[in-house]
Amino acid sequence: MGLGEFKMAINTAVSSTRAAQEPFTTGSVISQDGTTIGYRQLGHGPGVVLLHGAFESAQSHMQLAEALADTYTVTLPDRRGRGLSGPYSHDYSITQDVEDMEALLAKTGAHFVFGISSGAVIWLHAALTLTSIHKAALYEPPMSINGSLDFAWVARYESEMSKGKVASAMVAAMKGAQMGPPIFNAIPNWLLARLTDMMMNSEDTKATGDDITMRKLAPTFHYDGQLVVQLDGALDRFKAIQAEVLLLGGSTSPAYLKAALVALEKVLPRATRIEFPGLGHGGSGNSDRGGKPEVVAQALREFFA
């Protein structure tokens, strides 16, 4: 990969998430601790709730929602700290994420859910206690299986953010979670940070309306990092999930994400797994972020039918 291709990869990683092309409505629910959880909604039919991952917002999967909207009523919440939703609390734990989703499921009457990355982690925990979840599709929940993921990068991200070095923190997170192209590992961190900052500045300049830029999303990774670390060693607890589960992933995704799906398939009582050829961790996202939402939508249609 040349420098031009690398810049394109960085630009894709920090591209802003645009509004949907199809009409949608907005609404909100109040979670148990009083926090407002806002959402976008479109389509008609049985309810499906799509929950985004790290460095994302509801806007990141609007094209996937559009692909499902002729058959399902699709609800896309903003997790705390993003867009239409309220802030994280000082005593944050995954219990609050589960409570947020419980309130949303109660309002929408949805029984089908789809989660991406850390959003999939939240649904895993929710499915342990929320009987309203009948079917859960999970795209690459980031789990460490027998040390498959080193968590040292979480501390590096936190350190850089505490210094106000947002681009450097982004680099630490992307490299640590193995989300960048292979060339990332061959380029000095200072250069990666400089290029990332340039791309974020460009994104900030172009952002309009309700676009949620990567600079705005960067602080929220503090909580995604906690989710990933807290999940370490938690595999066996998911044996108690009774909902039907579809495990999804891409053939080009990092090895530790594939290992997590294999491990989950073995412990979940009612699970099947699909691997999408040529897709990576962002496979379900909007096309301007490298996703192929129509491919993932077809698998979801078959699962939720």
N, C-alpha and C positions, 0 to 999 in steps of 0.2 A: 504494500500500500504506500503510495507516494504522499507527499505533504498535502497536495490538493485533496486527495481522498480522505486524509486524516481530518482536515478542516471540515469536510462534509460530514464526517462522522460526529465531530464535536457539535457542529451546527444542528444536526438531527437530535443529538442528546439534549440540547438546551432550547430546542424550538418551542415557541409558545403554543399553547393548546387553544385552538380556535373554536368559536361557537358552532353549533350544529347548523346544517343546511336545512333540515326539516324543522317545522314548527315544534316547539316544546313549551311546556308550562313550568313554572317554578313553585315550590312550596317548602314547608318546613315542619319539623316536629320538635317537641321539647323532650330532651332526654331526662333520665331520672335525676341527675344533679342540676337540672335547670338550663343546661346548655342547648342552644338552638342548633339543630342539624338541618341544613338546607339541602335541597335536591332539585334536579331537573327531571322531567317526566315526559315521555312521548309514547305514542302507539296505542294499541287497544288489544284486549285479550287477557289471558292469565298474567299475573304479575311476576316480574323478574327484577331483582335488585342487583345491579352491577357495582362492585366496590373496587375502586382503583388502588394502586400500589404507591410505593415511594416516589417522590419527585413527580407526582401526578395529582390531578384533580378530577372532578366529574367530567370536565371537558375532554380529558384524554381518551375517552372511549365513546364519544358521541357517534362516531361512524359505526361502531359495533351496535350501539343502540338503534341507530337508523336501520341497520340490516335486519333487526329483529322486530321492528315496530309494526310491521304489517300483521304480526301474529301475537305479539305480547305487549302488555303495558310495561314499559321499561323505566325503572327509576334509578337515577344515578346520583347518589349522595356525594357531597363534598365531605370528606373526613375532617375532623377538627383542625382548626388552624388554616383552612383553605376556603376561598371563595365565599359561598353562601352560609358557611357554618361558623359557629363561635370558636373561641380559643380553647387550647388545652388547659387543664387545671394544674396547679402546682403539685397535686397528689395523683397525677396520672397513673393509670394502670390499664391493662387490656380489658379489665372488667368494664371500664367506661365505654370502650369501643363496642363491646357486646351489648351494653345497655342502649347505646345509640342505635344499633341495628335492630334491637328488640322493639324499640319505639317505632322505627320505620316500618318494620314488618307488620306491626299491629295496625298502623294507619293505612298501609297499602293493601293489606290482605294477601301479600305475596307469599308463596311457598317455595319458589325457585330462587336460587342465589348464584352469583358468579363473582369470584374474587381473583384479583391479580396480585401476585407477589405478597407483600405484607397484607394486602386486602384479603388474600386467601388464608393467611394466618388467622385473621380475625374471624373469618367464617368457620375455620376449624374449631376454634374455641367456642364460638356461638352454637355450633351444631351439637356440642356436648350437653347443652342445657335448654336450647330453644326447640321445642317439639314442632313449632310452626315451620321449621325448615324441613321440607320433604326431599328436595334434591339440591345438591351443592356441587357446582363445577368449580374447580380450583386450578388456576394456572400458575404453576411453579412457585409454591410457597417456599421461601428461603429458609431451609433448615440445615443445620450441621449434623451429619450422620457420622458418628465415630471420628470426629475431628476433621470432617471434610471441608470446613470453612473456618479460617483463622479470624478471630474477632478483634485482633489488634488494631485494625483500621478504624473501628468505631471510636476508639480513644483519639486517634489522629484527627478524625473528622471533628470531634468535640473540641480538641485543642485549637484547630485552625478557626473554627467558628467563634470561639471565645476571644480570639485576636482580631475578629472582624475580617478575616481572610476568607471570604465566601468562595472564591474560585478555587483556592487551595483545598478547602474543605470538600468541595465538589469532587475534585480530583481524588482525594483520599477515599471518598465513598465509592466512586465509580471503579477505581482500581481495586479496592478491597473487595467489593462485591462482584468483581470480574465482569462489569457491564460494558466496558469499552472494547474497541477492536484490539487485536493482538499487538498492534504497533504501540499502544499505550505503554506497554512494559519496556519498550526500547527508547522512550523519550523521557528526558529529565522532568521531574515534577514541576520545576519552576517554569519550564516552557509550556507544559500542559496547562498550568494555572494561568499563564499569560494568554494563551490562545482561548481558554475557556472564558476568561474575563472579557476578552474582545467579543466573543460570540454572545455572551450575556448582555453586554452593552448594546450590541446591535439589536438583540431581541427586545430590550427595554425601549429602544427608540421606536421600533415598529409596532409595539403592543398598543392595542386600542380597546376601548370599551371594557369588557369584563375579562379580557385575556389574563390568565394567571401565569406569570413568567417564572422561569426557573429561579431567578433571584428571590422571588417571593416564596417559592417552595423550599428553598435550601434549608431554612431553619427547621422545617417540619421533620426533616430526616432524623433529628434528635430522638423522636418518638418511634420512628420506624426501626432505628437501630436498637432501641430497647426491646421492641417486639422480637427481633431476630435473636438477640442474646437470651431473652427469657425463654425462647422456644428450645434452647439447647437441652437435650436430655428428656424432652417431653413427649417423645414419639409414642410410647406405650399408652399414654393416657387417652389417645384417640381411638383405641380399641372399643371404647364405649359408644362411639358415634353410630347411631342407627339409621341416619339418613342415607339415601343412595348418593354416591359420590363419583364424579367424573374427574379424573386427574389428567390435566393437559400440560403439554410442554413442547418445546421446539427442538429440532435435531441439532441446531447450532448453539444451543444454550450451554453455559458452563457445566462442568461435570458434577459439581456438588448439587445443582438443582435437579439434574437427572437422578442422582442418587437418592435425593429426598423423595421423589415421586415413586421410585422403586420401593423404598422402605415403607411409604404410606400405603402403597397397593397391598403390601403383605399384612399390614396390621388392621386396615379398615375392613369391617365386616362385609360391606357392600360397595366395592370399588371396581372401576374399570379404568384403563389408562389409554390415552391416545398421544402419539408423538407426531407433530406436524413437520414434514420434510421442508428444510430450508428456512424455517422460522427460528427466531431467537426469543429472548425474554420479553421483548416488546411486541411479540407477534399479534396480540389481541388489540393493540392500540391503533390510533388513527394512522392513516397511511403516511402523513407527513412526518411521523416519528418512526417509520420503518415497519409499521404493522400491516397485516393483511386481514382486516376485520371480517371480510366476507367469508374467508376460509374458516375462521373460528366460529362465526355465526352459524354455519352449516352444522358443525358438530354440536353446538348448543341446541339448535332446533331439534335434532335427532334425540338428544338426551332429555330435553324437557317435554317432548311430545308425549 
